[in-house]
Amino acid sequence: MIKTIGIMTGNSLDAVDAVLTSFDEKSIRDEGAFSLAYPPELKEKFLALKNMFCRQNNHFEIFQSDFFRKTVDEYTCLVAKTVNLLLEKYFVNKNDIAAIGFHGQTCDHFPPSIAQGGEPYTLQVGDAQKLADLTDIPVIYDFRSDDIMNGGEGAPLAPLHNSHLAQVMKKQGFDNVAFCNGGNTGNIAVVNNNQVVGWDIGPFNHLPDLLMRKYKNLPYDKNGEFGKKGKVNLELLRKMFNHIAVCADGENFYLKMPPKSSDPHWYQEIFDSTLSFEDNLRTAEYLSAYAFVYNLQYLSSEIELPCLYLLFGGGWKNVVILEDFKKLLKNNPLILPEHMRIFDAIYQRLPKDIVVEFSDKFGFSGEYMEARIFADMAYAKICNQPFSMPEISGCRQPTVDGVFVLPKSPKNYLLQELLEQYNNPAQPENRSLLWSRASKGWQHFSDGI
């Protein structure tokens, strides 16, 4: 059995999530989890950094700035504190942990589907070496770069992890499962027997949360309390569908064929001042569920539409979105006329007995699902197993993702023993960049910017 810790800090910039997970060939089990909230000042710094990266062509100048380095340092210290408190809470010996799977904070993403022949890149930041030193645990990190460098989208990373969980689901009688993530961005992974496909849906919590922050000074619509008071406006729904997620190339993200991955920088605020706030919010929440079902059309006709829809991510806690999703899976009449044929075709393929459940019911914490992905990716790196697949990300061939660093303490670590056990030739990085190897301009540098 191998134990790793997965770390995730999402686009919502709300918290550091850490999960301790054990892996073997037959099981995946969470041993403990812990979160620390982002200090408001750190959130504001990252929002400023993201804007800087979007506006400036030369990311290298930003990398050299004191503001960038101090922000990354503050962020890394917060991640290390989260890990140490997790281990303290569950009385875990650090020597039993093989590695930390560290995603870093995404600041920019420009995949091949958007680059359209240009130079794709992805940008996650964090100080892996400092994290290793502060925790005294090896750190495996920079998981998206290898996929981008191999022609892939760099996302989504969830589908293969979901396929691993699906192996456990088989024991409970489910061979065809859709894993539905409702975060700032939504994504779906469908596992049918041993076949897995997945892609980003587009914005999910993004617009409802934005409206709540801007007009109600609240972080989100708790339990759908505001949305319940509104009505879905079809004309506004059409406007949102057509304009909320316009890619850098000008194309509507919803209309793109997978493989595809999105970036919140493309998401637009849509608000109709002639309607009430509640109607605007209700329509935005309906779109979150609507887009998920609309995207089922992209599943190949050779793949059976799933009977089980496993939900995770905070967005599904909104009962308005949850109930809309359930209704839309059962032939809801509230469909845009131009989409009638698409939905009719979906309904003809959907099984009669559909089950919609939260992943927690099957033993997989939905709150820490994304963090567990990186615990799994760390495990895969140790075993030298690919985590990126052509049918998911569009990469040229199956790809082993990530690099690693060891703490500066001159002792032997469990990770080193495991790499030898698995005949894994991977070697620690001589220097740890504060940014991903496939950040902007990587094509012109042999070892990253």
C-alpha positions as CSV (number, residue, x, y, z in Angstrom):
1,M,0.0,0.0,0.0
2,I,1.3,3.5,-1.0
3,K,0.1,6.6,0.8
4,T,0.2,10.0,-0.9
5,I,-1.2,13.5,-0.2
6,G,-3.1,15.4,-2.8
7,I,-3.3,19.2,-2.9
8,M,-5.7,21.3,-4.8
9,T,-6.3,25.1,-4.9
10,G,-9.0,25.8,-7.5
11,N,-10.0,28.9,-9.5
12,S,-12.4,30.0,-6.8
13,L,-9.4,30.8,-4.6
14,D,-11.3,29.9,-1.5
15,A,-9.1,27.3,0.3
16,V,-6.3,24.8,0.2
17,D,-7.7,21.3,0.2
18,A,-5.5,18.4,1.2
19,V,-6.4,14.7,1.3
20,L,-4.4,11.7,2.5
21,T,-5.1,8.7,0.4
22,S,-3.9,5.1,0.3
23,F,-3.5,3.1,-3.0
24,D,-3.0,-0.4,-3.9
25,E,-3.9,-2.5,-6.9
26,K,-7.4,-3.2,-5.5
27,S,-8.5,-0.2,-3.6
28,I,-8.4,3.5,-3.1
29,R,-9.2,4.8,0.4
30,D,-9.1,8.3,2.0
31,E,-7.3,8.2,5.3
32,G,-8.0,11.9,6.2
33,A,-8.6,15.4,4.8
34,F,-8.1,18.9,5.9
35,S,-8.7,22.4,4.4
36,L,-7.4,25.9,5.2
37,A,-9.1,29.0,3.9
38,Y,-7.3,31.5,1.7
39,P,-6.6,34.7,3.5
40,P,-8.5,37.5,1.6
41,E,-5.2,39.3,0.9
42,L,-3.7,36.2,-0.8
43,K,-6.8,35.9,-2.9
44,E,-6.6,39.5,-4.1
45,K,-2.9,39.0,-4.9
46,F,-3.7,36.0,-7.1
47,L,-6.5,37.8,-8.9
48,A,-4.0,40.6,-9.6
49,L,-1.4,38.1,-10.8
50,K,-3.9,36.4,-13.2
51,N,-4.8,39.8,-14.7
52,M,-1.2,40.6,-15.2
53,F,-0.5,37.3,-17.0
54,C,-3.5,37.9,-19.2
55,R,-2.4,41.4,-20.2
56,Q,1.3,40.9,-20.6
57,N,2.9,38.9,-23.4
58,N,6.2,38.3,-21.6
59,H,5.5,36.2,-18.5
60,F,9.2,36.0,-17.7
61,E,9.2,39.7,-16.6
62,I,6.4,38.9,-14.1
63,F,8.3,35.8,-12.9
64,Q,11.2,38.1,-11.9
65,S,9.1,40.5,-10.0
66,D,9.1,40.8,-6.2
67,F,5.3,40.7,-6.2
68,F,5.2,37.4,-8.0
69,R,7.8,35.7,-5.8
70,K,6.3,37.0,-2.5
71,T,2.9,35.8,-3.6
72,V,4.1,32.4,-4.5
73,D,6.1,32.2,-1.2
74,E,3.0,33.1,0.8
75,Y,0.9,30.6,-1.1
76,T,3.4,27.8,-0.6
77,C,3.7,28.4,3.1
78,L,-0.1,28.1,3.3
79,V,0.0,24.8,1.5
80,A,2.7,23.5,3.8
81,K,0.8,24.5,6.9
82,T,-2.3,22.7,5.5
83,V,-0.2,19.5,5.0
84,N,1.4,19.6,8.4
85,L,-2.0,20.2,10.2
86,L,-3.5,17.3,8.2
87,L,-0.8,15.0,9.4
88,E,-1.0,16.3,13.0
89,K,-4.8,15.9,13.0
90,Y,-4.6,12.2,12.0
91,F,-1.4,11.3,13.9
92,V,0.4,10.3,10.7
93,N,4.1,9.6,10.6
94,K,5.6,11.6,7.7
95,N,8.0,8.8,6.9
96,D,5.0,6.7,5.8
97,I,4.0,9.2,3.1
98,A,5.6,8.6,-0.3
99,A,4.9,12.0,-1.7
100,I,2.8,15.1,-1.9
101,G,0.9,15.5,-5.3
102,F,1.0,19.3,-5.7
103,H,-1.0,20.9,-8.5
104,G,-0.1,24.5,-7.8
105,Q,-2.3,27.6,-8.5
106,T,-3.5,28.0,-12.1
107,C,-2.9,31.5,-13.4
108,D,-3.4,31.0,-17.2
109,H,-4.3,28.2,-19.6
110,F,-4.1,28.3,-23.4
111,P,-4.6,24.8,-24.8
112,P,-4.2,23.6,-28.4
113,S,-8.0,23.7,-29.0
114,I,-7.8,27.4,-28.4
115,A,-4.4,28.1,-29.8
116,Q,-5.6,26.8,-33.2
117,G,-2.1,26.2,-34.6
118,G,-0.4,28.8,-32.4
119,E,1.8,28.0,-29.4
120,P,-0.3,26.5,-26.5
121,Y,0.8,26.8,-22.9
122,T,-0.4,26.3,-19.3
123,L,0.6,28.1,-16.2
124,Q,0.5,26.8,-12.6
125,V,2.6,28.4,-9.9
126,G,4.0,27.2,-6.6
127,D,7.4,26.5,-4.9
128,A,7.7,22.7,-4.9
129,Q,11.1,22.7,-3.3
130,K,10.0,25.0,-0.4
131,L,6.9,22.8,0.1
132,A,9.2,19.7,0.3
133,D,11.5,21.4,2.8
134,L,8.7,22.7,5.0
135,T,7.0,19.3,5.2
136,D,10.0,17.0,4.9
137,I,8.1,15.0,2.3
138,P,9.0,14.6,-1.4
139,V,6.8,16.6,-3.8
140,I,5.6,15.6,-7.2
141,Y,4.3,18.5,-9.2
142,D,3.8,20.3,-12.5
143,F,1.3,17.6,-13.8
144,R,-0.1,19.5,-16.8
145,S,3.1,20.4,-18.6
146,D,4.0,16.9,-19.9
147,D,0.6,16.6,-21.5
148,I,0.8,20.1,-23.2
149,M,4.3,19.3,-24.4
150,N,3.0,16.0,-25.9
151,G,0.3,17.9,-27.9
152,G,-2.5,17.5,-25.3
153,E,-4.9,20.0,-23.7
154,G,-3.3,19.8,-20.3
155,A,-6.8,19.0,-19.0
156,P,-9.1,17.6,-17.8
157,L,-7.1,15.5,-15.4
158,A,-10.1,14.0,-13.6
159,P,-11.2,11.3,-16.1
160,L,-8.5,8.8,-15.5
161,H,-8.8,9.2,-11.7
162,N,-12.6,8.7,-12.2
163,S,-11.9,5.5,-14.1
164,H,-9.8,4.2,-11.2
165,L,-12.8,5.0,-8.8
166,A,-15.1,3.3,-11.4
167,Q,-13.2,0.0,-10.8
168,V,-14.4,0.2,-7.3
169,M,-17.9,1.1,-8.5
170,K,-18.1,-2.1,-10.5
171,K,-18.2,-4.1,-7.3
172,Q,-21.4,-2.3,-6.5
173,G,-23.0,-3.2,-9.8
174,F,-22.3,-0.1,-11.9
175,D,-20.5,-0.5,-15.2
176,N,-21.4,2.8,-16.8
177,V,-20.8,5.9,-14.7
178,A,-20.7,9.6,-15.3
179,F,-18.6,11.6,-12.9
180,C,-19.9,15.2,-12.8
181,N,-17.8,17.9,-11.3
182,G,-19.6,21.1,-10.4
183,G,-16.9,23.6,-9.5
184,N,-16.2,27.1,-10.9
185,T,-15.8,25.1,-14.2
186,G,-17.8,21.9,-14.7
187,N,-16.3,18.8,-16.2
188,I,-17.5,15.3,-17.0
189,A,-15.9,11.9,-17.2
190,V,-17.8,8.9,-18.5
191,V,-16.5,5.4,-17.7
192,N,-18.1,2.6,-19.7
193,N,-16.5,-0.7,-18.7
194,N,-12.8,-0.1,-19.3
195,Q,-13.3,2.9,-21.7
196,V,-13.0,6.5,-20.3
197,V,-13.7,9.8,-22.0
198,G,-14.0,13.3,-20.5
199,W,-13.8,17.0,-21.1
200,D,-14.6,20.4,-19.6
201,I,-18.3,21.4,-19.7
202,G,-17.6,25.1,-19.3
203,P,-18.6,27.6,-16.5
204,F,-20.7,26.1,-13.7
205,N,-20.5,28.1,-10.5
206,H,-18.8,31.0,-12.1
207,L,-21.7,33.2,-13.2
208,P,-24.0,32.4,-10.2
209,D,-21.2,33.1,-7.8
210,L,-20.2,36.3,-9.6
211,L,-23.7,37.6,-9.5
212,M,-24.0,36.8,-5.8
213,R,-20.8,38.6,-5.0
214,K,-21.5,41.7,-7.1
215,Y,-25.2,42.2,-6.3
216,K,-25.6,40.6,-2.8
217,N,-22.1,40.8,-1.4
218,L,-22.3,37.1,-0.6
219,P,-19.9,34.4,-1.9
220,Y,-22.6,32.1,-3.4
221,D,-26.3,31.3,-3.4
222,K,-26.5,29.0,-0.3
223,N,-29.1,26.3,-0.8
224,G,-30.4,28.2,-3.8
225,E,-32.3,30.5,-1.6
226,F,-32.2,33.5,-4.0
227,G,-32.5,31.3,-7.1
228,K,-35.7,29.7,-5.8
229,K,-37.4,33.1,-6.0
230,G,-36.7,33.6,-9.7
231,K,-37.9,32.2,-13.0
232,V,-35.9,30.9,-16.0
233,N,-36.0,33.4,-18.9
234,L,-35.5,31.6,-22.2
235,E,-34.3,34.7,-24.1
236,L,-31.7,35.3,-21.3
237,L,-30.8,31.6,-21.3
238,R,-30.1,31.9,-25.1
239,K,-27.9,35.0,-24.6
240,M,-26.0,33.3,-21.8
241,F,-25.5,30.1,-23.8
242,N,-24.2,32.0,-26.8
243,H,-22.0,34.5,-25.0
244,I,-21.0,33.4,-21.5
245,A,-18.0,31.2,-22.7
246,V,-16.4,32.7,-25.8
247,C,-12.9,31.3,-26.3
248,A,-9.9,33.3,-27.2
249,D,-10.5,32.3,-30.8
250,G,-14.0,33.7,-30.7
251,E,-15.8,30.4,-30.8
252,N,-18.6,29.4,-28.3
253,F,-17.0,26.9,-26.0
254,Y,-20.2,24.9,-25.7
255,L,-20.1,24.2,-29.4
256,K,-16.5,22.9,-29.5
257,M,-16.0,19.1,-29.9
258,P,-13.9,17.3,-27.3
259,P,-11.2,17.0,-26.4
260,K,-11.5,20.5,-24.9
261,S,-10.6,22.4,-21.8
262,S,-11.7,25.9,-20.7
263,D,-10.3,28.8,-18.8
264,P,-12.3,31.2,-16.5
265,H,-10.6,34.1,-18.3
266,W,-13.0,33.5,-21.2
267,Y,-16.1,33.6,-19.0
268,Q,-18.3,36.7,-19.4
269,E,-20.7,38.4,-17.0
270,I,-24.2,38.3,-18.5
271,F,-26.9,40.3,-16.8
272,D,-30.2,41.6,-18.1
273,S,-31.1,44.8,-16.2
274,T,-34.7,44.7,-17.4
275,L,-35.2,41.5,-15.3
276,S,-35.1,41.0,-11.6
277,F,-31.8,39.9,-9.9
278,E,-33.6,36.6,-9.0
279,D,-34.6,35.9,-12.6
280,N,-31.0,36.6,-13.7
281,L,-29.6,34.3,-11.0
282,R,-32.2,31.6,-11.7
283,T,-31.4,31.5,-15.4
284,A,-27.6,31.4,-14.7
285,E,-28.2,28.4,-12.3
286,Y,-30.4,26.7,-14.9
287,L,-27.6,27.0,-17.5
288,S,-25.2,25.2,-15.2
289,A,-27.4,22.1,-15.3
290,Y,-28.5,22.7,-18.9
291,A,-24.9,22.7,-20.2
292,F,-24.1,19.4,-18.5
293,V,-27.0,17.6,-20.3
294,Y,-26.4,19.4,-23.6
295,N,-22.8,18.1,-23.5
296,L,-24.0,14.5,-23.5
297,Q,-24.4,14.8,-27.2
298,Y,-20.6,14.6,-27.6
299,L,-20.5,11.1,-26.3
300,S,-19.8,8.7,-29.2
301,S,-22.8,6.7,-30.4
302,E,-20.7,3.6,-29.6
303,I,-20.8,4.6,-25.9
304,E,-24.0,3.9,-23.9
305,L,-25.2,7.0,-22.0
306,P,-24.7,6.3,-18.3
307,C,-27.4,5.2,-15.9
308,L,-25.5,6.5,-12.8
309,Y,-24.5,10.2,-12.5
310,L,-22.1,10.7,-9.6
311,L,-21.9,14.3,-8.4
312,F,-19.1,16.1,-6.6
313,G,-18.1,19.8,-6.3
314,G,-19.7,22.5,-4.3
315,G,-22.1,23.7,-7.1
316,W,-24.3,20.6,-6.7
317,K,-25.1,21.6,-3.1
318,N,-27.3,24.3,-4.7
319,V,-30.7,22.5,-4.6
320,V,-32.0,24.6,-7.5
321,I,-29.2,23.4,-9.9
322,L,-29.4,19.8,-8.5
323,E,-33.2,19.6,-9.2
324,D,-32.8,21.2,-12.6
325,F,-30.2,18.6,-13.5
326,K,-32.5,15.7,-12.4
327,K,-35.4,17.1,-14.4
328,L,-33.3,17.7,-17.5
329,L,-32.2,14.1,-17.5
330,K,-35.9,13.1,-17.6
331,N,-37.0,15.1,-20.6
332,N,-37.6,18.6,-19.2
333,P,-39.7,20.7,-21.6
334,L,-37.8,23.9,-20.8
335,I,-35.4,23.7,-23.8
336,L,-34.3,26.3,-26.2
337,P,-36.1,25.7,-29.5
338,E,-32.8,25.6,-31.5
339,H,-31.6,22.8,-29.2
340,M,-34.7,20.6,-29.4
341,R,-33.2,18.1,-31.9
342,I,-30.1,17.8,-29.8
343,F,-32.0,17.1,-26.6
344,D,-34.4,14.7,-28.3
345,A,-31.5,12.7,-29.6
346,I,-30.0,12.6,-26.0
347,Y,-33.3,11.5,-24.5
348,Q,-33.6,8.7,-27.0
349,R,-30.2,7.4,-25.8
350,L,-30.7,7.9,-22.1
351,P,-31.6,4.7,-20.1
352,K,-34.9,4.7,-18.3
353,D,-33.7,4.1,-14.8
354,I,-31.3,7.0,-14.1
355,V,-29.6,7.3,-10.7
356,V,-28.3,10.7,-9.5
357,E,-26.2,10.5,-6.4
358,F,-23.4,12.3,-4.6
359,S,-20.1,10.5,-4.7
360,D,-20.0,10.5,-0.9
361,K,-22.7,7.8,-0.8
362,F,-20.2,5.4,-2.5
363,G,-17.3,6.3,-0.1
364,F,-15.6,9.0,-2.2
365,S,-15.6,12.5,-0.6
366,G,-16.9,14.9,-3.1
367,E,-15.4,17.8,-1.2
368,Y,-11.9,16.4,-1.7
369,M,-12.4,14.7,-5.1
370,E,-10.2,17.2,-6.9
371,A,-7.4,17.0,-4.3
372,R,-7.5,13.2,-4.6
373,I,-6.8,13.5,-8.3
374,F,-3.3,14.7,-7.4
375,A,-2.8,12.1,-4.8
376,D,-3.6,9.6,-7.6
377,M,-1.3,11.4,-10.1
378,A,1.5,11.2,-7.5
379,Y,0.9,7.5,-7.1
380,A,0.8,7.0,-10.9
381,K,4.1,8.9,-11.2
382,I,5.7,6.6,-8.6
383,C,4.5,3.5,-10.5
384,N,5.5,5.1,-13.9
385,Q,1.9,4.8,-15.2
386,P,0.5,7.2,-17.8
387,F,-2.2,9.6,-16.5
388,S,-2.9,11.5,-19.8
389,M,-4.5,9.6,-22.6
390,P,-5.1,10.6,-26.3
391,E,-8.8,9.9,-26.1
392,I,-9.1,12.3,-23.1
393,S,-6.7,15.2,-23.6
394,G,-5.7,14.7,-27.2
395,C,-2.1,14.0,-26.4
396,R,-0.1,12.1,-29.0
397,Q,0.5,9.1,-26.8
398,P,-0.1,8.0,-23.2
399,T,1.9,10.3,-21.0
400,V,3.4,9.9,-17.5
401,D,2.9,13.3,-15.9
402,G,4.9,15.3,-13.4
403,V,8.4,15.8,-12.0
404,F,9.6,15.7,-8.4
405,V,11.9,17.2,-5.8
406,L,13.3,15.8,-2.6
407,P,13.6,17.8,0.7
408,K,17.1,19.2,1.3
409,S,17.4,16.9,4.4
410,P,20.1,14.4,3.4
411,K,18.2,11.2,4.3
412,N,16.7,8.4,2.3
413,Y,13.0,8.8,1.6
414,L,10.3,6.2,1.0
415,L,9.8,7.7,-2.5
416,Q,13.3,6.7,-3.5
417,E,12.7,3.1,-2.3
418,L,9.5,2.9,-4.3
419,L,11.0,4.3,-7.5
420,E,13.7,1.6,-7.2
421,Q,11.0,-1.1,-6.5
422,Y,9.0,-0.1,-9.6
423,N,12.2,0.2,-11.8
424,N,11.2,3.8,-12.4
425,P,14.1,5.8,-13.9
426,A,12.8,9.2,-12.9
427,Q,15.3,11.5,-11.2
428,P,14.7,14.5,-8.9
429,E,14.8,17.9,-10.5
430,N,18.1,19.8,-10.0
431,R,16.2,23.0,-9.7
432,S,12.5,23.7,-8.9
433,L,10.9,26.4,-11.0
434,L,8.2,28.5,-9.4
435,W,6.1,28.1,-12.6
436,S,5.2,25.2,-14.9
437,R,7.6,23.9,-17.5
438,A,5.0,24.5,-20.2
439,S,4.3,28.1,-19.4
440,K,4.2,30.7,-22.1
441,G,7.1,30.4,-24.5
442,W,8.3,26.9,-23.4
443,Q,8.7,26.0,-27.1
444,H,11.8,28.3,-27.2
445,F,13.5,27.1,-24.1
446,S,15.1,23.7,-23.5
447,D,14.3,23.6,-19.7
448,G,11.4,26.0,-19.3
449,I,11.5,29.7,-19.1
